[in-house]
Amino acid sequence: MATTTPSTSIFIDEDIGIDETSADGTQDHPYKSLLSAYIQHPPSSDGPQYLTRKAEKAPAAEGADPSARPEWNPATKSALKKAANLYEQHKKRVARGDELALREKKELEKRQQILEQAKKIEIGLDPSLPEPIKIILSDKDPKVIKLRSTRDKNVDSGEGEGKGTRVRVNGRIHRLRSQKDVIFVTLQDGYGLLQCVFTGNLIKTYDAMTLTLETSIEIYGEMWEVPPKQHAPDDRELHADYFRVIGKAAGDKDAISTRVNPDADAQTLLDNRHLVLRGEVSSSVMKVRAAILRAFRKIYDELTPSCLEVTPPCMVQTQVEGGSTLFAFDYYGEKAYLTQSSQLYLETCIPSLGNVFCVAPSFRAEKSLTRRHLSEYTHIEAELDFITFADLLTHLEEVMCTVLSHALSDPLIAKIVADLNPTFTPPVRPFLRMKYSDAITWLNEHSILNENNEPHTFGDDIAEAAERKMTDIINRPIFLTHFPVAIKAFYMKKDPTDTRVTESVDCLMPGVGEIVGGSMRMDDYDELLAAYKREGIDPGPYYWYTDQRK
């Protein structure tokens, strides 16, 4: 607040003034509002005088120079009255803020005193207690872990069914709730969740009073049943008798709950993906993903004949799905790319290894934020020898349905899927077989237009929106087959009965869209060379693929 003398004049210009620290109320640096002038130069019985003007908007006097600014005039009584009322409100807000700051300061000082006292409290392992067994949080074998019954009142006297097993667990604090005489900690170790109950001297220690989410901790205690009408993961809890902080996680503004708040925008969550993965939803998705990968490997091993897993390279010198989506880089002076697909490589393995598959990353340089565009994704691909196009469709149907069956046979995965997507139901066989030409007819019959807002014609690359709408209306899995040569990859085999189209397939799933693509492979040497030429592809780097047709 600036000081003023009785004769001081304070200047306020509503047009060019500013209500910041650089203003001092002089003619050269006027305030913008009368309230700011009151705050910096409070009114008193002997001054100051508040002079106002509107430098740009006020009309010039008759006959005066239009560029001349108007004179300074004393503030009107109504303006002074309004400013006085606002100033009184401001003083009350400041007073409340000062009172709150003082209260917070006292509370902080009190907490600091309590924490200093807490540092003097030490806890240790009780040698009279049974030796604990170390468990992970998913361990539930009743032969190993016995729960103390909350209904048995005779346990402590030695006449009841017995105490619970004493265990030692490690994990990170996933949830934390403090009450007057108890602290509830929900521990997470990646395998499960366990509620732990701290009481007595445990909650009086400095470490207990400063616990934060994601703190790494070791806890000893007895396993109990959850009391009636109470809830906890797996209906059990650990009553702690000792704990040790292994690594304290950040709190306050750096706490995980602040950095990855569920209401944060998508980009913030993506930038903090390493922390988001600790949440229940993201970690559950990762568990389902792992189960799906296990199921794919299992079904490929169970098939007759089975498929052998191979590991193709990610750095290649050839394209598979078109040059516009290639990630290019310099490979010791030669041009190379991150692979778009490993399917051509897999073909080279078939003669000596039989049917093969891979689980490998693929890369597409498609700068987009839609659900259909990923710069990198895990690609599951297989190549089968000596099959027909009908065999291919049967194979795809078998693999997809069996993968889901295997994954959902695990009760944990089935529960996670039900929690994440309560309306999910596995697809029912047989899938609908629909040719591309029939799809064009269906779309036009249902007045679903193409991207140019026109009826579909043969040769259109059916857009995702139209494709999904058709799939959702039909409401069953669809094998969409026999796409035109011009809109599919160069290596796809033409249908012998209609050379305008390829023996190709996309599997469309209701509510999702395309999830699988496949085709028969061109096996004629001259036809393959013609395909290179048609697509403007230099056959040189593909010598190893062309060799397969010789």
N, C-alpha and C positions, 0 to 999 in steps of 0.2 A: 504494500500500500504506500502510495506517494504522500509526501507532506505538502501542505498548502498554507498560505498566509491569508489573512482576511481580504486582501486586495486581489488575490489570485483569480484569474478567469480561466475556466476550463472549457475547451473547445470540442464540440461534437459535430461531425459532418456525416450525415446518414448515407452519403453516396461514396465518398472516397476515404472515410475514416476506417480504422481497423480496431478490433477489440483484442489485441494481442499485446505481448510484453514490449514490443517495439514502439507502441504508442505511449505518449506521456501527457496528452491533453493540451499540447501547445498547438498554435495555428499550423505549424509545419507537420505535426504528427497528431492529428485529432483522433478522438475515439469515434466509433461508429454508432454506439448506442449510449443513451443517457444512463442506463443501468451500469455499464462498465465505468462510466465517469463517477457514479456514486460509489461503486466498490473501491476504486482506486483513490478517490478524493471525496470521502464522506461529507455530507452536508452538516453544517453547524450554524449557530445563531449569527455568526459574523462572516459567513462565506463557506465555500467559494461561490462565484457566480458562474452559471452554466450557460454558455453561448452556443447556439445551434445554427445550422444552415444545411441546405441541400445544394452542393456545389454544381451538380450537373443538371438536375431535373428542375430546379426552381427557375421560373421565367425571369428574364432580365427586365429591368425597369424600362418604361417607355422612353425611347430615344437613346438608351444606353447601348454601349458596345455589346453585341451578342456574346462575345467571347469572355466578357468580364464576369467574374463570379459574384454571386449575391453577398450582401453584407451579413455579418454575424449578428444574431438577435438573441435576446434572453429567451430561455426556454419558457413555453407557455405554462400557466398554472396547471392545466390538465395533464400536460406532459410530466411536470414535476411530481404531481400527485401519483400518477401511474408508476413513475420510476421509484418513488418513495415506497409504494406498496411492494414492488418487486424487490427492492433492496431489503425490506424487512423479511420477506420470504427467503432471500439469499442468506441473511444472517442466521435465520433459524436452521437452514440446511447446513450451514457451516458449523453451527453449534452442535447439531445432531452428529455430524461427521466427526467433530472433535471428541464428543462424548463416546461415540463408538470406537474411535481409535484409542482413546484412553482405556476403555473397557477391554478391548482386544489386547492392549499392551499389558494390562494387569493379568488377564487370563494367560497370556504367553509367559509372563514372569512366574505366575503360579505353576504353570505346567513345567517350566524349566526347573523350578524348585523340586517338584514331584519327581521329575526325571533324574535329577541329581541324587535324590534320596534312593530312587530305584536302582541306581548304579551300585549301591552298597549291598543290595540283596543278591545273594548268590544261591544258586541251586546246584544240585549234584545228583548223580545216580545213587539210588538206594540199594546197597548191597544185600539187603534182606529180601528184596523182591526176586521172583524167579528170573532166570536168564532169558532174555527175549529172543524170539526167532525173527530173522529178517524176512520180510515179505515185500512183494510188489502189490500195488493196490488192486489188481485184478484177482489176486489169490483168494479163493473162497472155499477151498476144500474143508468141509466140516470135520474131517479126520485130523486136520492140521490146525485149523483155527476154530476155537470154540468161543461162542459169544456168551457173556454173562447175562443172565436173565434179569430184566428189570422188575419182573413179577415175583421173584424169589427173595423173600425177606430174610432168609436164614443163611445166606451165603457167608456173610462175615462171621457168623458163629460157628461155621464149619459143618452145619447140619444140612445145608442146601445142596443143590446139584453141582456146585462148584463155581469157581471164578472163571472169567474168560481168559483166553490165551494172552500172554504178554508178548507184544511184538515191537519191532523196530522198523520204521518206515522212513523213506526219503521222498521228497517231492518239492513242488513249488506251490505257493499259496495261490489258489484259484479264486477263492472267495473268503472274505474276512468280515466278521461281525462281532463287535465288542459290546458287552452289557456290563452292568455294575459289578457283578461277581463272577462273570464267566466270559471267555472269549471262544467263539466258534471259528475254527479254521477248516476250510474245505481244501484238502490237499489234492494235487494232481501230479502224476508221474508219467503220463503218456499211456498208461495201461488202464487206469481207472481213476475214480474219485473216492475220497474217504473223508468223512467229517471227523474232526478232532476237537476234543473239548478240553480247554485249559481252565483250571480253577486254583484256588489257594494261592500259595506263594508264586506259582508259575506266572500268574497275571500281574504280579507286582514287580516283576523284573523289568529292567530297562529294555531288553530285547523284545519282551512281550508288548510293552507300551508303544514301541516304535515299529511294529510289524507293518509291512507293506505288501501289496499284491505282487506276486511273482518272486517273492523272497524264497531262496532255497533253504530248506530246513530239514532237520532230522528229529523225529519224535519217537519217544518210547511211551508205551502205555498198554492198558488192558482193553481188549475188545468187548464191547457191550452191544446188546440189542438196543434198538431205538425205543424210547418210551412210547407207550400207547398214544395214538393221535398225533405223534410227532413224525417228521419226515427227514430222511437223509439218504444219500446214495446207497443202494443195496440194503437199506433198512438196518444199518449198523453204524457204530461210531467208536472211535478210539478215545478212551479217557486217559489223558496224558499224565505221566508222572515225572517226565523230564523232556526237555527239548534243547536243541542246539542250532543256532542260526549258522548256516554254511556260507551264504552270500546274501547280503541285504540288497534288495532291489530299490531303485529310485522311487521317491515319493513326490508329493506336491505337484509342481507343473510338469515334471518329467515322469510322473506316474503313468503306467501303461493305460489306465482308464482315462487319462487326459489325452494322451497321444493318439489313441485309437478308439475314441468315443464312437459307439454304434451309429450315432447320428451324423458322423463326419461324412464329407462328400467322398465320392468313389475314388477320386485321384489321391486324396490324402490317405485313404485306406490302402491303395495300391503302393504308394510310396513307403508305407510302413507295413508292408506285407510280412516282414520278418516277425512283427509283433502280432499282427492279425491272426497268424497261424496258431497262436496260443489260445485263441478263442474256441468255444465249443463248436460253432458252426463250421469254421474253416478246418479245424482238426478232424471233425466228423467226415467232411468231404474227402479229406486225404485218406481216411481209413477205408471209405467206400471205394475210392480209386485203387487203393492197394488190393482190396478184395477182388475187384474186377480184373486187375492184372494177373492175380493168382489164378482166377477162374479161366482166363484165356489160355494161360500156360497149361492148365490142367486139361482143358478140352482138346487142345492141339496134341497133347500126349495121348489122350484117350481115343482119338479118331482112328479109324481103320481105312487106309494106312495112316499112321501118325505123321505129324509135322515136326521137323527138327528146327530148333531155334538157332539162328545165325545172327551175327552182329555186323551189319554193313557199315561202310564208312559214311561220315557226315560231310566230308569235303570231296566234291566231285567236279567234273568238268563238262557235265551234260545236264540238259534240262529234261523235265518229265511233264510238267504241267503248264508250260508256256513261259517264254522269256521275260514277260513283264513282272513276274513275281519272284525273280531270282535275287538272292543276296550275293552280290559279287565281291570278290576280294583278290588281292595279288598273292599268288602262290609261287614265291621264289622266281618272279619274273613272268610267270604264266597266269592266265586268267582262270579263276576257279570260282566255285559257288558252294553255298551251303545247300545240302540236298533238299529237294522238294518232296521226294519220295524215294524209297529204296526198292521199289518193285522191279526195276530193270536189273539191278544188281542181283536180286533174289533169283531171277531167271537163270543166271550163270551157275547157281548152286544146284539146281534141280538134277542135271544129268548124273552127278555123283552122290548127291545126298537125298534124293527123292523130294517129297513135299517139304517145304520150308516155310518158316515165318520169322518175323522180327518184331521187337518192341524197341523203337528207336525214335529219336527226335526228328521232326521235319520242320522246314522253315519256309515261310512265304512272305515276301516283301510287299505286304498289302497294308498300307498305312490307314487303318480304319479302326473304329471302336465298336463295331457291331459284333454280335455274338458269333457270327460266321467267319470272322477274320482274326487270326492269331498269328503273330510273327513266329512263334515257336509252339509246337504241341507234340505230345506223345502219339506216335503213329503206329498202329498195329496193322501189319500187312502180311499176307501169305500168298504163296505161289503154289499152284497144284498142277501136277503132271497128268496127262492122258485123261482129260475130262471133257464133257460136253458143256454147252451153255446151261442146259437144264440141270446138270450135275452141280454147276457153280451156284445156281440159285438155291438148290437143296442144301448145299454146304453152308452157305451164308445163313440161311434160316436155322439150321441145326446149331451152328456156332453161337449165334446171338441168343437164342432161347436157352441153350445149355449154360452159357456164361451167366446169365441172370439166375438160373436155377441154382448153380453152384454157389454164387455169391450170397443169395438170399437164404441158403440152407444154414448159414452161420447166424444164430439168433441175434448176436450183437449187431451184425451188419443189417439184418432185417429190421431191427428196432431203429437203427440210425436212419435208414431209408424211410421208414414210416414217420419218423419225427421230422425229417427234412422235407418230405413230399408225401403228405398223408393220402393223397388221391392216386398215388402211383399203383398201377397194376401191370404185371408182366404181359407182354404181347402174346396173343393167341395164334397158334398155327392153324391152317396154312395162311401165309401172307398173300394178299391180293397181287396177281400178276397183271400189269397194265403196260401196254406198249406206248411209246412216246406219241405216236400218231393218234392213238385212242385218247390220250390225255389232252391233246390239242382239241379234239372234238368235244370232250367232256367240259373243258374250260369254256369253250364258246357256247355250248348248250346251257351253261350256268351263268353266262354273261360276266365271266371273270376276264378282264382285259389285260393286255400286256403293258409293259412299262411306258409305251407311247400312247396309252389309253385307246388302243385299237384292238380288234379281235385278234386272237392268236392265229398264226399261220405256220405251216410246216417250215422248219428251219430256225424258228425262234428259240433262243436259249431261255427257257421258262424261268422267270424271276422267282426269287425266294418267296415273296409275298403270295404270288399266285399258287405256287407249289404247296405252301403251307395251308392256304385256304382250302385247296382241293383235298389235301390229306385230312384236315380237321373235319371237313364235311363228310367224307367217306368214313372217317373214324376207325380205320384199321391200318395195320402196316401195309405198305405198298412196295412192291418191286417194280419200279418204273424202268422199262427196258427199251432197247433198240433206238438209241439216240442217233440223230443224223451225223454223218462222217464229219461235216464241217465244224461241228461244235464240240467234238471230243478229241482226245489225245491222238497223236499220229500213229501210235503202235497198236491201236485197237482194231480187232479183226472185223471185217465187213460181214454182214449177214449174207450167206450164199444165196438166199431166196430173195433178197432185196438189197442190192449193193449201195443204195442211198444211205443205209443205216448200219450201225455197228452192233456187234453182240456185246452190249454194255448194259450196266444196271446201276441205279441209285436206289438205296433203300430209304423210304420216307416213313417217318414215325409220327403219329398224331401228337400234337403239342410240342414237337421238337423240330421236325423237318428232316433233312438229309443226314443220315448217320453213317452210311456205308456206301462205298462205290467200288465197282469192279468191272472186269471185262475179260473177254477172250483175247489172246495175243495173236497178232499178225505173224504167220509162220512162213510166208513166201519171201524169198530174198529180193526178187525184182519189185514186188509190191512194196516192201519196206523202203527200198531206195526211192521209189516214186513218192512215198509218203514224206520222206525227208525233203524231197524237192518241192512238193506241194506246200509244205509248211515253212519253206525257206530255211531249213536247218542244214548246217554243214555236217555231212556224214562223217567227217574225219574223226572227231572226238568220240564217235559212237562205234568205232571199229570193233571194239570188244563185244558190243551188243549185236552188230550186224553179223559178226562171226558165228553167232548162235544159229543163223539161218543157212549157213553153208553146209 
